[in-house]
């Protein structure tokens, strides 16, 4: 399994104080058996974002979890900390996964590389299915709920809004999004390889979310016969079934419904399998061992792994779509350089914006440092000048405050007017270090 190199270990003076950090694993670095162990439900994603901030690891946090990836994005609370180590400790602790199980499976990015990765995810370049349609919506949903929950701040807001813009541009300006491929379509194509034509076949859709809706649409386009939909929400099951002229089945009748269909597609958010080996064994017996084709699109998996050994059960999970993935990639990979150029443009925009924040923050810190020394100096000198009146004390304080503002006014004007100067983050950090404004510098002297 491939591993991805990382950019951790760089000194804060190079990386800057305001930076994005991420850790994660995806379909390239971890099999579904591991991905499902570190997957987050929507509720868990918000709980984890709260935990990362409550423990002082991150100031801002977004958790993105899909069938192909689990990723933690954030802005470090301490710029000098080994933040990706702390994030990995949190991930393994949260899911009770031994850290050794994730060795070589986790990627880490900090700074511009983290932003670039986020933008590539939004563009569909990091997906199993190149240019897939679902990921942009999933990213928008993850960011939207974190924003509404109050887990984000100015840095992640800017980064994720930039990512959404990148995703739209790549799909509008390149052919990466042409002939859209999705996990749902790949599953249906796999069914066609097993059965040939799907005309007249019976299907059972377990789940009624966005992926299930796409499956239904693709089945309808292929002239599928009878379709039944099972979902925890009976209203949603009825709504989806109506779209294809099918039938909604109560959730509690799931086991009894398994014997009728030739094709079962599952896409349910659940922490445990909803279809067990015993359930499928009974379904095959009811069909007198006529084959059943099952596509499990859930992560965590919806079908118990041990069911794979059953005779006449053709069970595929999301990692079994390899050949279809490769065909899809070959059709679109010529467009990747154009998409990467859009991403590079937006990474540069984000870095310029971030540099502006960095530059503004150093002026604020210098102002605070000058005022601190001014207060000490005035206290010392005015104690020796007992002949001065309170009004004269005020006057001296006002003059010295004006001096500070005059000293900092020219640099502030230059930063506002000179865009190239704002991009010199290394020089800005060196200046911060020179004046003893960075935490790492203070700690190293103690």
For each residue, the residues with C-beta under 8 A, 3 or more apart:
1: 28 29 30 31 104 105
2: 28 29
3: 29 104 105 107
4: 28 29 107
5: 107
6: 84 107 108 109 110
7: 10 108 109 110 111 113
8: 82 84 85 108 110
9:
10: 7 14 15 110 111
11: 14 15 440
12: 15 16 17 79 80 429 438 440
13: 426 429 430 432 433 438 440
14: 10 11 426 429
15: 10 11 12 19 79 110 111
16: 12 19 79 111 354 358 425 428 429
17: 12 79 358 361 429 432 438
18: 75 79 155 354 357 358 361
19: 15 16 75 76 79 110 111 114 354
20: 73 74 75 110 111 114 115 118 155 156 159
21: 58 73 74 75 76 83 84 87 108 109 110 111 114
22: 71 72 73 74 84 87 108 109 110 114 117 118
23: 71 72 84 87 88 91 106 107 108
24: 64 69 70 71 72 106 107
25: 29 30 34 35 38 69 70 102 105 106 107
26: 29 30 35 68 69 71 107 126
27: 30 32 35 68 69 128 318 319
28: 1 2 4
29: 1 2 3 4 25 26 104 105 106 107
30: 1 25 26 27 34 35 102 105
31: 1 34 35 319
32: 27 35 36 299 301 317 318 319
33: 36 37 305
34: 25 30 31 37 38 101 102 105
35: 25 26 27 30 31 32 38 39 67 68 69 70 299
36: 32 33 39 299 300 301
37: 33 34 95 97 101 300
38: 25 34 35 70 91 95 97 102
39: 35 36 65 70 299 300
40: 44 45 48 63 65 70
41: 44 45 65 269 271
42: 45 46 145 269
43: 46 47
44: 40 41 47 48 63 65 94
45: 40 41 42 48 49 63 64 65 142 145 146
46: 42 43 49 50 63 145 146 149 151
47: 43 44 50 51
48: 40 44 45 51 52 61 63 72 90 94
49: 45 46 52 53 61 62 63 146 149 151
50: 46 47 53 54 149 151
51: 47 48 54 55 90 94
52: 48 49 55 57 58 61 72 74 87 90
53: 49 50 56 57 58 59 60 61 77 151
54: 50 51
55: 51 52 90
56: 53 77 78
57: 52 53 74 76 77 81 83 86 87 90
58: 21 52 53 61 74 75 76 77 83 87
59: 53 74 75 76 77 153
60: 53 74 75 151 152 153 155 156
61: 48 49 52 53 58 72 73 74 75 146 151 152 156
62: 49 72 73 74 142 143 146 151 152 156 160
63: 40 44 45 46 48 49 70 71 72 73 142 146
64: 24 45 69 70 71 73 121 138 139 142
65: 39 40 41 44 45 69 70 71 142
66: 69 134 135 138 299
67: 35 183 297 298 299 318
68: 26 27 35 127 128 299 318
69: 24 25 26 27 35 64 65 66 121 126
70: 24 25 35 38 39 40 63 64 65 91
71: 22 23 24 26 63 64 65 121
72: 22 23 24 48 52 61 62 63 87 90 91
73: 20 21 22 61 62 63 64 114 118 156 159
74: 20 21 22 52 57 58 59 60 61 62 83 87 156
75: 18 19 20 21 58 59 60 61 153 155 156
76: 19 21 57 58 59 79 81 83
77: 53 56 57 58 59 81
78: 56 81 83 439
79: 12 15 16 17 18 19 76 438 439 440
80: 12 438 439 440 443
81: 57 76 77 78 86
82: 8 85 86
83: 21 57 58 74 76 78 86 87 110
84: 6 8 21 22 23 87 88 108 110
85: 8 82 88 89
86: 57 81 82 83 89 90
87: 21 22 23 52 57 58 72 74 83 84 90 91
88: 23 84 85 91 92 99 102 106 108
89: 85 86 92 93 99
90: 48 51 52 55 57 72 86 87 93 94
91: 23 38 70 72 87 88 94 95 97 102 106
92: 88 89 95 96 97 98 99 102
93: 89 90 96
94: 44 48 51 90 91
95: 37 38 91 92
96: 92 93
97: 37 38 91 92 101 102
98: 92 101 102
99: 88 89 92 102 103
100: 103
101: 34 37 97 98 105
102: 25 30 34 38 88 91 92 97 98 99 105 106
103: 99 100 106
104: 1 3 29
105: 1 3 25 29 30 34 101 102
106: 23 24 25 29 88 91 102 103
107: 3 4 5 6 23 24 25 26 29 117
108: 6 7 8 21 22 23 84 88
109: 6 7 21 22 113 114 116 117
110: 6 7 8 10 15 19 20 21 22 83 84 113 114
111: 7 10 15 16 19 20 21 114 115
112: 115 116 347 350 351
113: 7 109 110 116 117
114: 19 20 21 22 73 109 110 111 117 118
115: 20 111 112 118 119 159 162 347 350 351
116: 109 112 113 119 120 343 344 347
117: 22 107 109 113 114 120 121 126
118: 20 22 73 114 115 121 122 159 160 163
119: 115 116 122 123 162 163 166 343 346 347
120: 116 117 123 125 126 343
121: 64 69 71 117 118 124 125 126 127 135 139 163
122: 118 119 135 136 139 163 164 166 167 170
123: 119 120 126 131 166 167 170 171 176 339 342 343
124: 121 127 129 130 131 132 133 135 136 167 170 171 176 177
125: 120 121 130 131 170 176 336 339 340 343
126: 26 69 117 120 121 123
127: 68 121 124 130 131 132 135
128: 27 68 132 183 318 321 325
129: 124 132 181 182 183 186 321 324 325 328
130: 124 125 127 176 181 325 328 329 332 333 336
131: 123 124 125 127 170 171 176 177 178 180 181 328 332 335
132: 124 127 128 129 135 180 181 182 183
133: 124 136 137 177 180 181 182
134: 66 137 138 182 183 210 211 214
135: 66 121 122 124 127 132 138 139 167
136: 122 124 133 139 140 164 167 168 171
137: 133 134 140 141 210
138: 64 66 134 135 141 142
139: 64 121 122 135 136 142 143 160 163 164 167
140: 136 137 143 144 164
141: 137 138 144 145
142: 45 62 63 64 65 138 139 145 146
143: 62 139 140 146 147 152 156 160 163 164
144: 140 141 147 148
145: 42 45 46 141 142 148 149
146: 45 46 49 61 62 63 142 143 149 151 152 156
147: 143 144 150 151 152 157
148: 144 145
149: 46 49 50 145 146
150: 147
151: 46 49 50 53 60 61 62 146 147
152: 60 61 62 143 146 147 156 157 160
153: 59 60 75 156 157
154: 157 158 357
155: 18 20 60 75 158 159 354 357
156: 20 60 61 62 73 74 75 143 146 152 153 159 160
157: 147 152 153 154 160 161
158: 154 155 161 162 350 353 354
159: 20 73 115 118 155 156 162 163 350
160: 62 118 139 143 152 156 157 163 164
161: 157 158 164 165
162: 115 119 158 159 165 166 346 349 350
163: 118 119 121 122 139 143 159 160 166 167
164: 122 136 139 140 143 160 161 167 168
165: 161 162 168 169 346
166: 119 122 123 162 163 169 170 342 343 346
167: 122 123 124 135 136 139 163 164 170 171
168: 136 164 165 171 172
169: 165 166 172 173 342
170: 122 123 124 125 131 166 167 173 174 176 177 339 342 343
171: 123 124 131 136 167 168 174 176 177
172: 168 169 177
173: 169 170 338 342
174: 170 171 177 335 338 339 342
175: 178 332 334 335
176: 123 124 125 130 131 170 171 332 335 336 338 339
177: 124 131 133 170 171 172 174 180
178: 131 175 332
179: 331 332
180: 131 132 133 177 185
181: 129 130 131 132 133 185 186 324 328
182: 129 132 133 134 185 186 211 214
183: 67 128 129 132 134 186 187 211 297 318 321
184: 187 188 211 212 214 215 217 218 267 297
185: 180 181 182 188 189 214 218
186: 129 181 182 183 189 190 321 324 325 328
187: 183 184 190 191 215 265 295 297 316 321
188: 184 185 191 192 198 215 218 219 222
189: 185 186 192 193 324
190: 186 187 193 194 295 316 320 321 324
191: 187 188 194 195 198 263 293 295
192: 188 189 195 196 197 198 222
193: 189 190
194: 190 191 291 293 314
195: 191 192 198 201 262 263 293
196: 192
197: 192 222 223
198: 188 191 192 195 201 203 219 222 223 224 263
199: 222 223 224 225
200: 223 224 225
201: 195 198 224 225 262 263
202: 224 225 226 227 228 260 261 262 263
203: 198 219 224 225 226 227 228 261 262 263 264 265
204: 227 228 229 230 249 257 258 260 261 263 264 265
205: 208 212 215 216 227 228 229 230 240 265 267
206: 212 230 231 254 264 265 266 267 268 274 275 302
207: 211 212 230 231 266 267 268 269 298 302
208: 205 212 213 229 231 233 236 237 239 240
209: 212 213 267 268 269
210: 134 137 213 214
211: 134 182 183 184 207 214 215 267 297
212: 184 205 206 207 208 209 215 216 229 231 240 265 267
213: 208 209 210 216 217 240 243
214: 134 182 184 185 210 211 217 218
215: 184 187 188 205 211 212 218 219 265 267 297
216: 205 212 213 219 220 227 229 240 243 244 246
217: 184 213 214 220 221 243
218: 184 185 188 214 215 221 222
219: 188 198 203 215 216 222 224 227 244 263
220: 216 217 223 224 243 244
221: 217 218
222: 188 192 197 198 199 218 219
223: 197 198 199 200 220
224: 198 199 200 201 202 203 219 220 227 244 263
225: 199 200 201 202 203
226: 202 203 246 247 260 261
227: 202 203 204 205 216 219 224 241 244 245 246 247
228: 202 203 204 205 241 246 247 248 249 257 260 261
229: 204 205 208 212 216 237 238 240 241 246 247 248 249
230: 204 205 206 207 237 248 249 250 251 253 254 257
231: 206 207 208 212 234 236 237 240 248 251 268
232: 251 268
233: 208 236 237
234: 231 237 238 248 250 251
235: 238 239
236: 208 231 233 239 240
237: 208 229 230 231 233 234 240 241 248 249 251
238: 229 234 235 241 242 248
239: 208 235 236 242 243
240: 205 208 212 213 216 229 231 236 237 243 244 246 248
241: 227 228 229 237 238 244 245 246 247 248
242: 238 239 245 246
243: 213 216 217 220 239 240 246
244: 216 219 220 224 227 240 241
245: 227 241 242
246: 216 226 227 228 229 240 241 242 243
247: 226 227 228 229 241
248: 228 229 230 231 234 237 238 240 241
249: 204 228 229 230 237 253 254 257
250: 230 234 253
251: 230 231 232 234 237 254
252:
253: 230 249 250 256 257
254: 206 230 249 251 257 258 274
255: 258 279 282
256: 253 259
257: 204 228 230 249 253 254 260 261
258: 204 254 255 261 264 275 279 280 282 283 286 292
259: 256 282 283 284 286 287
260: 202 204 226 228 257
261: 202 203 204 226 228 257 258 264 292
262: 195 201 202 203 290 291 292 293
263: 191 195 198 201 202 203 204 219 224 292 293 294 295
264: 203 204 206 258 261 275 292 293 294 295
265: 187 203 204 205 206 212 215 294 295 297
266: 206 207 274 275 294 295 296 297 298 302 303
267: 184 205 206 207 209 211 212 215 297 298 302
268: 206 207 209 231 232 274 298 302
269: 41 42 207 209 298
270: 273 274 298 300 302
271: 41 300
272: 300
273: 270 276 300 301 302 303 304 305
274: 206 254 266 268 270 302 303
275: 206 258 264 266 279 280 294 302 303 304 307
276: 273 279 280 304 307
277: 280 281 304 306 307 310
278: 281 282
279: 255 258 275 276 282 283
280: 258 275 276 277 283 284 292 294 303 307 310 313
281: 277 278 284 285 307 310
282: 255 258 259 278 279 285 286
283: 258 259 279 280 286 287 292
284: 259 280 281 287 289 290 292 310 311 312 313
285: 281 282 288 289
286: 258 259 282 283
287: 259 283 284 290 292
288: 285
289: 284 285 311 312
290: 262 284 287 312
291: 194 262 312 313 314
292: 258 261 262 263 264 280 283 284 287 312 313 314
293: 191 194 195 262 263 264 314 316
294: 263 264 265 266 275 280 303 307 313 314 315 316
295: 187 190 191 263 264 265 266 316 317
296: 266 301 302 303 315 316 317 318
297: 67 183 184 187 211 215 265 266 267 302 317 318
298: 67 207 266 267 268 269 270 301 302 303 318
299: 32 35 36 39 66 67 68 318
300: 36 37 39 270 271 272 273
301: 32 36 273 296 298 304 305 317
302: 206 207 266 267 268 270 273 274 275 296 297 298
303: 266 273 274 275 280 294 296 298 307 315 317
304: 273 275 276 277 301 307
305: 33 273 301 308
306: 277 309
307: 275 276 277 280 281 294 303 304 310 313 315
308: 305 313 315
309: 306
310: 277 280 281 284 307 313 315
311: 284 289
312: 284 289 290 291 292
313: 280 284 291 292 294 307 308 310
314: 194 291 292 293 294
315: 294 296 303 307 308 310
316: 187 190 293 294 295 296 320 321
317: 32 295 296 297 301 303 320
318: 27 32 67 68 128 183 296 297 298 299 321
319: 27 31 32 322
320: 190 316 317
321: 128 129 183 186 187 190 316 318 324 325
322: 319 325 326
323: 326 327
324: 129 181 186 189 190 321 327 328
325: 128 129 130 186 321 322 328 329
326: 322 323 329 330
327: 323 324 330 331
328: 129 130 131 181 186 324 325 331 332
329: 130 325 326 332 333
330: 326 327 333
331: 179 327 328
332: 130 131 175 176 178 179 328 329 335 336
333: 130 329 330 336
334: 175 337
335: 131 174 175 176 332 338 339
336: 125 130 176 332 333 339 340
337: 334 340 341
338: 173 174 176 335 341 342
339: 123 125 170 174 176 335 336 342 343
340: 125 336 337 343 344
341: 337 338 344 345
342: 123 166 169 170 173 174 338 339 345 346
343: 116 119 120 123 125 166 170 339 340 346 347
344: 116 340 341 347 348
345: 341 342 348 349
346: 119 162 165 166 342 343 349 350
347: 112 115 116 119 343 344 350 351
348: 344 345 351 352
349: 162 345 346 352 353
350: 112 115 158 159 162 346 347 353 354
351: 112 115 347 348 354 355 423 425
352: 348 349 355 356 419 422 423
353: 158 349 350 356 357
354: 16 18 19 155 158 350 351 357 358 425
355: 351 352 358 359 422 423 424 425 428
356: 352 353 359 360 415 422
357: 18 154 155 353 354 360 361
358: 16 17 18 354 355 361 362 425 428 429
359: 355 356 362 363 415 421 422 428
360: 356 357 363 364 415
361: 17 18 357 358 364 365
362: 358 359 365 366 428 431 432 437
363: 359 360 366 367 408 411 412 415
364: 360 361 367 368
365: 361 362 368 369 432 435 437
366: 362 363 369 370 408 435 437
367: 363 364 370 371 404 408
368: 364 365 371 372
369: 365 366 372 373 435 436 437
370: 366 367 373 374 404 407 408
371: 367 368 374 375 401 404
372: 368 369 375 376
373: 369 370 376 377
374: 370 371 377 378 400 401 404
375: 371 372 378 379
376: 372 373 379 380
377: 373 374 380 381 400
378: 374 375 381 382 393 396 397 400
379: 375 376 382 383
380: 376 377 383 384
381: 377 378 384 385
382: 378 379 385 388 393 396
383: 379 380 386
384: 380 381
385: 381 382 388
386: 383
387:
388: 382 385 392 393 396
389: 392 393
390: 393 394
391: 394 395
392: 388 389 395 396
393: 378 382 388 389 390 396 397
394: 390 391 397 398
395: 391 392 398 399
396: 378 382 388 392 393 399 400
397: 378 393 394 400 401
398: 394 395 401 402
399: 395 396 402 403
400: 374 377 378 396 397 403 404
401: 371 374 397 398 404 405
402: 398 399 405 406
403: 399 400 406 407
404: 367 370 371 374 400 401 407 408
405: 401 402 408 409
406: 402 403 409
407: 370 403 404 410
408: 363 366 367 370 404 405 411 412
409: 405 406 412 413
410: 407 413 414
411: 363 408 414 415
412: 363 408 409 415 416
413: 409 410 416 417
414: 410 411 417 418 421
415: 356 359 360 363 411 412 418 421 422
416: 412 413
417: 413 414
418: 414 415 421 422
419: 352 422 423
420: 423 424
421: 359 414 415 418 424
422: 352 355 356 359 415 418 419
423: 351 352 355 419 420
424: 355 420 421 427 428
425: 16 351 354 355 358 428 429
426: 13 14 429 430
427: 424 430 431
428: 16 355 358 359 362 424 425 431 432
429: 12 13 14 16 17 358 425 426 432 433 438
430: 13 426 427 433 434
431: 362 427 428 434 435
432: 13 17 362 365 428 429 435 437 438
433: 13 429 430 436 437 438 441
434: 430 431
435: 365 366 369 431 432
436: 369 433 441 442
437: 362 365 366 369 432 433 441
438: 12 13 17 79 80 429 432 433 441 442
439: 78 79 80 442 443
440: 11 12 13 79 80 443 444
441: 433 436 437 438 444 445
442: 436 438 439 445 446
443: 80 439 440 446
444: 440 441
445: 441 442
446: 442 443
